Amino acid sequence: MFIRVAIAQWLVSYNITIMKALFTSCGNLVGHLGQNQSVELSIDPAQAEVIKDLGFGTSIVFLILAVFLSLIVIICGFFLLYNVYFRFLKIMVIVPFGAIASSTLAGNRGLSNTFVAYMKYFISVVFEAVTMALAILLCNQFISSGLPTFTGDYEDWAKTLIYLGEMTFTVALTVGTVKGAQNLTSRALGL
């Protein structure tokens, strides 16, 4: 019993140090994932040339489509920022409860499960940042990869349309992955 009390007291005393170590580990992991990654999104020059050479009627259709797809991307960007800030605030809210959860380790078997549940949740929340970074890096790779190979025989305007649709779909898919990062991380780590 005294050993459990001593361990609980040590965990309460060094709670912030342990959490800093987890934050540093996850931060380093995200840093290694994003190493040498520069984010520069631009329209492929071939698609830009096709857009310049469009007729009046087709250019109006493309303008309306571009406005619609731009609105979708902007809304997805706001959702992405919301999810990132929400996860950051979630971490900031659960950190102060670490000392309270650590103190329950000295209790009976049912009460000490509080500490185990807290640590599982804390690790899951911290590793969500890694999952979100992976999703964003994959999105950048998909967008930078260009057109799929099956578009070789299509007209130039159709290739441009497929390219814009692919970019919009990839951004929406990234938002969905970032939004589901908690569920994905919890299932992947078995937490």
C-alpha positions in Angstrom: 0.0 0.0 0.0 2.8 2.4 0.9 4.5 1.6 -2.5 1.3 2.7 -4.3 1.1 5.9 -2.3 4.8 6.7 -3.1 4.3 6.0 -6.8 1.2 8.2 -6.8 3.0 11.0 -5.0 5.9 10.8 -7.5 3.4 10.9 -10.4 1.6 13.9 -8.9 5.0 15.7 -8.4 6.4 15.0 -11.8 3.1 15.1 -13.8 4.0 18.1 -15.9 7.5 16.7 -16.6 6.0 13.5 -17.9 3.5 15.4 -20.0 6.2 17.7 -21.4 8.1 14.5 -22.4 5.1 13.2 -24.3 4.6 16.6 -26.0 8.2 16.8 -27.0 8.2 13.2 -28.4 5.1 13.9 -30.5 6.4 17.3 -31.6 9.7 15.6 -32.7 7.7 12.9 -34.6 5.7 15.6 -36.4 8.9 17.5 -37.1 10.5 14.4 -38.7 7.4 13.7 -40.8 7.3 17.2 -42.2 11.0 17.5 -42.7 12.0 19.0 -46.1 8.4 19.6 -47.0 7.6 22.9 -48.5 4.0 23.7 -49.2 3.5 25.5 -52.5 0.2 25.0 -54.3 -0.1 26.3 -57.8 -2.0 25.5 -60.9 -0.1 23.3 -63.4 1.2 25.5 -66.3 -0.5 23.2 -68.8 -3.9 23.8 -67.1 -3.2 27.5 -66.9 -2.5 27.7 -70.6 -5.8 25.8 -71.3 -7.7 28.3 -69.2 -6.2 31.2 -71.1 -7.2 29.8 -74.4 -10.9 29.1 -73.6 -13.7 30.7 -75.5 -16.2 33.1 -74.0 -19.0 30.6 -73.1 -16.6 28.0 -71.8 -14.7 30.6 -69.8 -18.0 31.7 -68.1 -18.7 28.1 -67.1 -15.2 27.6 -65.8 -15.5 30.9 -63.9 -18.7 29.8 -62.2 -17.1 26.4 -61.4 -14.0 28.0 -60.1 -16.0 30.3 -57.7 -18.0 27.3 -56.5 -14.9 25.1 -56.0 -13.0 28.0 -54.3 -15.9 28.4 -51.8 -15.7 24.7 -51.0 -11.9 24.9 -50.4 -12.3 28.0 -48.2 -15.0 26.3 -46.1 -12.8 23.2 -45.8 -10.0 25.5 -44.7 -12.1 27.0 -42.0 -13.1 23.5 -40.8 -9.5 22.4 -40.8 -8.5 25.4 -38.7 -11.4 24.8 -36.4 -10.4 21.2 -35.8 -6.7 22.0 -35.2 -7.5 24.7 -32.7 -10.2 22.6 -31.0 -7.6 19.8 -30.5 -5.1 22.3 -29.1 -7.7 23.6 -26.6 -8.6 20.1 -25.7 -5.0 19.3 -24.8 -4.9 22.5 -22.7 -8.0 21.6 -20.8 -7.1 18.0 -19.9 -3.5 18.8 -18.8 -4.5 20.3 -15.4 -6.5 17.1 -14.6 -3.3 15.0 -14.7 -2.4 15.7 -11.1 -5.8 14.7 -9.9 -5.8 11.6 -12.0 -2.3 10.6 -10.8 -3.5 10.9 -7.2 -6.1 8.3 -7.7 -3.4 5.6 -8.4 -3.1 5.1 -4.6 -6.8 4.2 -4.3 -8.4 0.8 -4.6 -8.6 -1.1 -7.9 -11.7 0.7 -9.1 -10.4 4.1 -8.3 -6.9 3.5 -9.7 -8.5 2.8 -13.1 -9.2 6.5 -13.3 -5.4 7.1 -13.8 -5.2 4.4 -16.5 -8.2 5.8 -18.3 -6.8 9.4 -18.1 -3.4 8.4 -19.4 -5.0 6.4 -22.3 -7.1 9.5 -23.3 -4.1 11.8 -22.9 -1.9 9.7 -25.1 -4.7 9.5 -27.7 -5.2 13.2 -27.7 -1.5 13.9 -28.0 -1.0 11.4 -30.9 -4.0 13.0 -32.7 -1.5 15.8 -33.7 0.6 13.2 -35.5 -2.4 11.8 -37.3 -3.5 15.2 -38.4 0.1 16.0 -39.6 0.1 12.8 -41.6 -3.3 13.6 -43.2 -2.1 17.1 -44.2 1.2 15.8 -45.6 -0.6 13.1 -47.7 -3.0 15.8 -49.0 0.0 17.9 -50.2 1.5 14.9 -51.9 -1.8 14.0 -53.7 -2.3 17.6 -54.9 1.4 17.9 -56.0 1.2 14.6 -58.0 -0.6 16.1 -60.9 -3.2 14.4 -63.1 -3.9 10.7 -63.1 -2.7 8.7 -66.1 -6.2 7.9 -67.5 -6.7 11.5 -68.6 -4.2 11.2 -71.5 -6.8 11.1 -74.3 -9.2 13.7 -72.9 -9.6 17.2 -74.2 -7.6 19.9 -72.5 -10.6 21.6 -70.8 -11.6 18.2 -69.4 -8.2 17.6 -68.0 -8.4 21.0 -66.3 -11.8 20.2 -64.9 -10.6 16.9 -63.6 -7.6 18.6 -62.0 -9.7 21.2 -60.2 -12.2 18.5 -59.0 -9.3 16.4 -57.8 -7.8 19.3 -55.8 -11.2 20.0 -54.2 -11.9 16.4 -53.4 -8.5 16.0 -51.8 -8.9 19.0 -49.6 -12.3 17.8 -48.5 -10.9 14.3 -47.8 -8.1 15.9 -45.7 -10.7 17.7 -43.6 -12.6 14.5 -43.0 -9.4 12.7 -42.0 -8.4 15.5 -39.6 -11.9 15.5 -38.2 -11.7 11.8 -37.6 -8.2 11.8 -36.2 -9.4 11.0 -32.7 -11.3 8.0 -33.7 -8.5 6.8 -36.1 -5.8 7.3 -33.4 -7.8 5.6 -30.7 -8.5 2.6 -32.9 -5.0 2.3 -34.3 -3.4 2.4 -30.8 -6.1 0.4 -29.1 -6.9 3.1 -26.6 
